[in-house]
Amino acid sequence: MSDDERAKATRWAPGARLAPAALAAIPLALGGGTLGFVGSLAFDAALVIGAAIDARRLAARAPHAERHHDPRLVLGARNRVAIRLHNASEHAIRVTVRDDLPDGWRADPDELVAEIPAHARRELVYHVVPPARGVARFGDLHVRIEGGLGLGAAIASVPAAEETRVYPNVLGTRRRELAMRVSRLVAPGMRSVRVLGGGGEFEQLREYVHGDPFRDLDWKSTAKRHRPVTRVLQQERSQQVLLAIDAGRMMASRAGDGSTKLDHAIHAALLLAYVALRQGDRVGLVVFASDVRVFVPPGRGATQYRRLLEAVFAVEAELTHVDVRRLVDFVRARVPRRALVVLLGDLLDEAHAMPLATHAAVLRRKHLPLCVTMRDPVADELASAPAARDHDAYVRAAAADLVAERAAMKAHLRHAGIGVVEAPPGELGVAAVGRYLELKARSVL
């Protein structure tokens, strides 16, 4: 960009010293009569003209500016954003930089100030804590340039609009604590078992031993070595896990930490997916409300985890009812192999639990259903709190009714053959991992 083009792309603003300098003419206007008043006006006019000239001169020195950050920002965490400036002019400049952030975001600090020598580069850093998952959009960078006189300043708006993605923070602010708890849950001895005969994957060849099934003889190797050789097979111990996330209206409400219930369900699903994939299982995903919104077929490995992450990072709750029947029909049609179907959501109210129990018999013909739902710590606390006043007694009674209703719903689901895991929102992922590992160790999948 040429100096003239850069000057046109900027606008001028008063410098830090313009107002104090203009105030210096007030005594002249007050004490000098008409002549003094005219003189003060001329003085102020000269200051404004000088400020405009100063600003135009500074506009030609506007630095090049670029924004840099990680391609994946994390929800609720401090994310680093760097502004890289290059002063290509022959003069030192003083700059103040502000960034156009996505709606609802705040920068720390909100302004970046630096002195940049001639032909020098500087990197300024601020941090943001994204308040929500999904796609967010940055705007332009605004750079204020000031010179030595301080009468005028130039403000350059540098085109820097871009979209970025905010991904779930799986373990949240308690990352280390929860990671240690998960690592203690994961049994280190879960491996595949060698067997002879039957189906499985080829592992190795060895000499024939009396009692080996003849069908396991490798005739090609036997002919080559002139002695019987047996194929050793490794039994397939990999199972399927299907994560079904409720994205209905109940999941739009917020938990005590400000996150939505859907956020907690997604965090728990991703944590369980990570552990299950590390165990060698195939993991798939369904997001449902009044209909199935997202489906990722079961798969393995790190690539599958990235698919799951991309599928849920922008999912939002719908203000609609949940149709469990459609979910069950979809799972039966699209997941033919037996799987642990983990339903994550606020599924312990009557509107959700009763249809789930009704269709459980159909789902259990082939799959193992498990309901992972959120306990309300506030209701538990109020149900057992002392009642010092009449109002407290009413609150306690209402909370006790809610707790009793949820207990009845849990019993109803268990009677229908659906396992239930209930935990506070922040503990949901660890609780789900613990039950998954328990089921896997018992070989019930």
C-alpha positions in Angstrom: 0.0 0.0 0.0 1.4 3.4 -1.0 1.6 6.4 1.4 -1.3 8.1 -0.3 -3.5 4.9 -0.1 -2.6 4.4 3.5 -3.4 8.1 4.3 -6.9 7.6 2.6 -7.5 4.4 4.7 -7.0 6.2 8.0 -8.9 9.0 9.8 -7.4 11.6 12.0 -8.0 12.1 15.7 -6.9 14.6 18.3 -3.6 13.8 19.9 -3.0 13.6 23.7 -1.5 17.2 23.8 -4.1 19.0 21.7 -6.7 19.6 24.4 -4.1 20.9 27.0 -2.6 23.2 24.3 -6.0 24.6 23.4 -6.9 25.3 27.0 -3.8 27.5 27.3 -5.5 30.1 25.1 -8.4 30.6 27.6 -6.6 33.2 29.8 -5.8 35.2 26.6 -9.5 35.1 25.6 -10.7 36.1 29.1 -8.3 38.9 29.7 -7.6 40.4 26.3 -11.0 41.7 25.3 -12.0 41.4 21.7 -8.4 41.3 20.5 -7.6 38.5 23.0 -10.7 36.6 21.9 -9.8 36.8 18.2 -6.2 35.8 19.1 -7.3 32.8 21.1 -9.5 31.7 18.1 -6.6 32.1 15.8 -4.3 30.1 18.2 -6.8 27.3 18.4 -7.3 27.2 14.7 -3.6 27.0 14.2 -3.5 24.0 16.6 -6.3 22.2 14.7 -4.6 22.8 11.4 -1.3 21.6 12.9 -3.0 18.5 14.4 -4.6 17.7 10.9 -1.2 18.0 9.2 0.4 15.9 12.0 -2.2 13.2 11.6 -1.8 13.1 7.8 1.9 12.8 8.2 1.4 9.9 10.7 -1.1 8.2 8.4 1.7 7.5 5.9 3.6 5.7 8.7 0.8 3.3 9.6 2.3 -0.1 10.4 1.4 -3.4 8.8 -0.7 -5.4 11.3 -1.7 -9.1 11.4 -3.6 -11.2 13.9 -2.3 -14.7 14.8 -3.8 -17.3 17.1 -4.3 -21.1 17.4 -6.6 -22.5 14.7 -8.7 -24.1 17.6 -9.7 -21.9 20.4 -11.0 -23.6 23.6 -14.2 -22.7 25.4 -13.8 -21.2 28.9 -9.9 -21.1 28.7 -7.4 -18.3 28.3 -6.5 -18.3 24.6 -3.5 -16.4 23.4 -3.9 -13.9 20.5 -0.8 -12.2 19.0 -0.9 -8.9 17.0 2.3 -8.6 14.8 3.2 -5.1 13.7 5.8 -4.0 11.2 6.9 -0.4 11.1 8.2 0.0 7.5 8.8 3.7 7.8 12.0 5.6 8.6 10.6 7.1 11.8 9.8 5.6 15.2 6.1 5.5 16.1 4.0 5.0 19.2 0.9 2.8 18.6 -2.2 1.7 20.5 -4.0 -1.3 19.1 -7.6 -2.5 19.6 -9.1 -5.6 18.1 -12.7 -6.1 17.0 -13.7 -9.1 19.0 -16.7 -11.5 18.4 -19.9 -10.5 20.3 -19.7 -11.1 24.0 -15.9 -11.5 24.1 -13.5 -9.4 26.2 -9.7 -8.9 25.6 -7.2 -8.9 28.5 -5.9 -6.2 28.1 -8.4 -4.4 25.9 -5.7 -2.1 24.5 -2.1 -2.9 23.5 0.5 -0.1 23.5 4.0 -0.2 22.1 6.9 2.0 20.8 8.2 0.7 17.5 11.5 1.9 16.2 12.0 2.6 12.4 12.0 -0.6 10.3 11.3 -2.7 13.4 8.8 -5.4 14.2 6.8 -6.0 17.4 4.5 -8.7 18.7 1.8 -7.7 21.1 -0.2 -10.3 23.0 -3.6 -10.3 24.6 -5.8 -13.2 25.9 -9.5 -14.0 25.4 -11.8 -16.4 27.2 -14.5 -17.5 24.7 -17.9 -17.7 26.4 -19.5 -20.2 23.9 -18.7 -23.0 21.5 -19.2 -22.7 17.7 -18.0 -20.4 15.0 -17.0 -16.8 16.0 -16.0 -13.9 13.8 -13.2 -11.4 14.4 -13.4 -8.0 12.8 -10.7 -5.5 11.8 -7.7 -4.3 13.7 -7.6 -0.6 14.7 -4.2 1.0 15.1 -3.8 4.5 16.6 -0.5 6.1 15.6 0.9 9.1 17.6 3.9 11.2 16.9 6.3 13.2 19.0 4.3 16.5 19.0 1.2 14.8 20.3 -1.2 17.3 18.6 -2.7 14.9 16.1 -3.1 11.2 15.7 -4.0 8.8 12.9 -6.3 5.8 13.3 -5.8 3.1 10.7 -8.4 0.3 10.4 -6.6 -2.8 9.0 -8.8 -5.4 7.3 -8.5 -8.5 9.4 -11.9 -10.1 9.5 -11.8 -13.8 9.9 -13.9 -16.7 11.3 -12.5 -18.9 14.0 -13.8 -22.0 15.8 -14.3 -22.5 19.5 -14.1 -26.1 20.6 -15.3 -27.7 23.9 -13.0 -27.7 26.8 -13.3 -31.4 27.7 -11.9 -31.3 31.2 -12.6 -27.7 32.0 -10.8 -25.6 34.6 -10.3 -28.8 36.7 -8.3 -30.3 33.9 -5.4 -31.8 36.0 -7.6 -33.2 38.8 -10.0 -34.9 36.4 -7.2 -36.2 34.1 -5.7 -37.9 37.2 -9.0 -39.4 38.2 -9.6 -40.7 34.6 -6.1 -42.2 34.5 -6.7 -44.1 37.8 -10.0 -45.4 36.4 -8.5 -46.8 33.1 -7.3 -50.3 33.8 -3.9 -50.8 32.3 -4.3 -54.6 31.7 -7.2 -54.5 29.2 -5.7 -56.2 26.1 -6.8 -58.7 23.5 -6.7 -62.4 24.3 -5.0 -65.1 22.2 -7.2 -68.0 21.3 -6.9 -71.1 19.0 -9.7 -71.8 16.6 -12.8 -69.8 15.8 -12.9 -66.4 14.3 -10.4 -63.6 14.9 -7.4 -61.7 13.4 -4.2 -63.4 12.4 -1.4 -62.8 14.9 1.5 -65.3 14.2 2.6 -68.8 13.0 4.0 -71.5 15.3 4.8 -75.3 15.1 1.8 -77.6 15.4 1.1 -78.9 18.9 -1.0 -82.0 19.6 -4.6 -80.9 20.1 -4.5 -77.9 17.7 -7.6 -77.9 15.3 -6.7 -79.1 11.9 -8.6 -76.1 10.4 -6.0 -73.8 11.8 -3.1 -75.5 9.9 -1.4 -73.2 7.5 -0.9 -75.5 4.5 1.4 -73.2 2.6 3.8 -72.7 5.5 3.6 -76.5 6.3 4.6 -77.3 2.7 7.4 -74.8 2.8 8.9 -76.0 6.1 8.1 -79.7 5.7 6.4 -79.8 9.1 3.0 -78.9 10.4 2.5 -75.2 11.2 -0.5 -73.7 13.0 -1.9 -70.2 12.6 -2.5 -68.4 15.9 -5.5 -66.1 15.9 -6.2 -63.1 18.1 -9.8 -62.9 19.2 -11.5 -59.7 18.4 -12.3 -57.9 21.7 -13.2 -54.5 20.3 -16.7 -53.2 21.0 -18.8 -50.4 19.7 -19.9 -47.3 21.7 -22.6 -45.0 20.4 -22.8 -41.6 22.1 -26.3 -40.2 21.9 -26.5 -36.5 23.0 -29.8 -34.9 23.8 -30.0 -31.4 22.3 -33.6 -30.7 23.2 -35.0 -27.7 25.1 -34.1 -29.1 28.6 -30.4 -28.9 27.6 -30.5 -25.1 27.0 -30.7 -24.3 30.7 -27.5 -23.5 32.6 -25.8 -25.3 35.4 -24.2 -23.6 38.4 -21.0 -22.7 36.6 -22.7 -20.8 33.8 -22.3 -23.5 31.1 -25.3 -25.0 29.5 -26.3 -28.6 30.3 -25.6 -29.3 26.6 -22.0 -28.1 27.1 -21.6 -30.6 30.0 -23.1 -33.4 28.0 -20.7 -32.7 25.1 -17.7 -32.6 27.4 -18.7 -35.9 28.9 -19.2 -37.5 25.5 -15.8 -36.4 24.2 -14.1 -37.6 27.4 -15.8 -41.0 27.1 -15.0 -41.1 23.4 -11.3 -40.4 24.1 -11.0 -43.2 26.6 -13.0 -45.7 24.5 -10.9 -45.0 21.4 -7.7 -45.5 23.5 -9.2 -48.9 24.6 -9.4 -49.9 20.9 -13.2 -49.6 20.7 -15.2 -48.1 17.8 -17.0 -44.9 18.8 -19.9 -43.2 17.0 -22.1 -40.3 17.7 -25.8 -39.2 17.4 -27.1 -35.8 18.3 -30.9 -35.8 18.6 -33.9 -33.7 19.5 -37.2 -33.9 17.7 -35.2 -35.7 15.0 -31.6 -36.9 14.5 -29.5 -33.9 13.7 -26.0 -35.3 13.5 -24.7 -38.8 12.9 -21.1 -40.0 12.8 -20.8 -43.7 12.1 -18.6 -45.7 14.6 -14.9 -45.7 13.8 -11.5 -46.0 15.5 -8.4 -44.0 16.1 -7.3 -40.3 16.4 -9.0 -39.4 13.1 -12.3 -40.6 14.5 -11.9 -38.4 17.6 -11.3 -35.4 15.3 -14.5 -36.3 13.4 -16.5 -36.4 16.6 -15.0 -33.0 17.7 -15.9 -31.4 14.5 -19.4 -32.8 14.6 -20.3 -31.3 18.0 -18.3 -28.1 18.5 -21.1 -25.9 17.1 -24.2 -27.9 18.2 -26.8 -25.8 20.0 -29.9 -26.9 21.9 -33.2 -26.6 20.1 -36.3 -25.3 21.9 -38.2 -28.4 20.9 -39.3 -31.7 22.4 -37.2 -34.9 22.2 -38.5 -37.8 20.1 -37.0 -40.9 21.6 -38.9 -43.2 19.2 -37.1 -41.6 16.2 -33.8 -42.0 17.9 -34.4 -45.7 18.6 -35.6 -46.4 15.0 -32.5 -44.5 13.7 -30.1 -46.5 15.9 -31.7 -49.8 14.9 -31.4 -48.9 11.2 -27.9 -47.4 11.1 -26.0 -49.3 13.8 -26.6 -53.0 13.0 -23.8 -54.3 15.2 -24.3 -54.5 19.0 -23.2 -51.4 20.8 -23.2 -49.7 24.2 -25.7 -46.8 23.5 -24.9 -44.0 25.9 -27.7 -41.4 26.1 -26.4 -38.2 27.6 -28.7 -35.5 28.7 -31.3 -34.4 31.3 -33.3 -37.6 30.9 -34.8 -38.0 34.3 -38.0 -36.0 33.9 -41.2 -37.8 33.1 -41.4 -36.5 29.5 -38.1 -38.0 28.7 -37.9 -41.1 30.9 -41.3 -42.6 30.1 -40.8 -42.7 26.3 -37.3 -44.0 26.8 -38.5 -46.8 29.0 -41.3 -47.6 26.6 -38.9 -48.1 23.7 -36.1 -49.7 25.7 -37.3 -53.2 24.9 -36.9 -52.6 21.2 -33.4 -51.0 21.8 -32.3 -53.9 24.1 -32.9 -56.6 21.4 -29.5 -55.8 20.0 -27.9 -53.0 22.1 -27.0 -52.2 25.7 -28.6 -48.8 26.7 -27.0 -46.6 29.4 -28.5 -43.3 30.5 -26.0 -40.7 31.7 -27.8 -37.8 33.3 -27.1 -34.8 35.6 -27.8 -34.6 39.2 -29.0 -31.3 40.6 -26.7 -30.5 43.6 -28.9 -27.5 44.5 -32.0 -29.7 44.8 -30.2 -32.3 46.9 -28.9 -29.6 49.3 -32.3 -27.9 49.6 -34.1 -31.2 50.2 -32.1 -31.7 53.4 -31.6 -28.1 54.5 -33.0 -27.1 57.9 -36.3 -25.1 57.7 -36.1 -22.0 60.0 -39.1 -20.2 58.4 -42.3 -21.1 56.6 -40.8 -20.2 53.2 -37.8 -22.5 53.9 -40.2 -25.3 54.6 -42.0 -24.8 51.3 -38.7 -24.7 49.4 -37.5 -27.9 51.2 -40.7 -29.7 50.4 -40.5 -28.8 46.7 -36.9 -29.9 46.5 -37.7 -33.1 48.2 -40.5 -33.8 45.7 -38.1 -33.2 42.8 -35.5 -35.6 44.3 -38.1 -38.2 45.0 -39.5 -37.9 41.4 -36.1 -38.4 39.9 -35.4 -41.4 42.1 -38.7 -42.9 40.9 -37.7 -42.2 37.3 -34.3 -43.9 37.8 -36.0 -47.0 39.3 -38.4 -47.1 36.4 -35.6 -47.0 33.8 -33.6 -49.7 35.6 -36.7 -51.9 35.7 -36.9 -51.4 31.9 -33.3 -52.7 31.5 -31.6 -49.3 31.1 -28.5 -48.6 33.2 -28.4 -45.2 34.9 -25.5 -43.0 35.8 -26.3 -39.8 37.6 -23.6 -37.3 38.6 -23.2 -33.5 39.1 -22.6 -31.7 35.7 -18.8 -31.2 36.4 -18.4 -34.9 37.2 -20.5 -36.3 34.4 -17.6 -37.4 32.2 -15.6 -39.2 34.9 -18.8 -41.0 36.0 -19.5 -42.1 32.5 -16.0 -43.4 32.0 -16.1 -45.3 35.2 -19.3 -47.1 34.2 -18.0 -47.8 30.7 -14.8 -49.4 32.1 -16.9 -51.5 34.5 -19.1 -52.8 31.7 -16.1 -53.5 29.6 -14.3 -55.4 32.3 -17.4 -57.6 32.9 -17.6 -58.3 29.1 -21.3 -57.5 28.9 -21.1 -55.6 25.6 
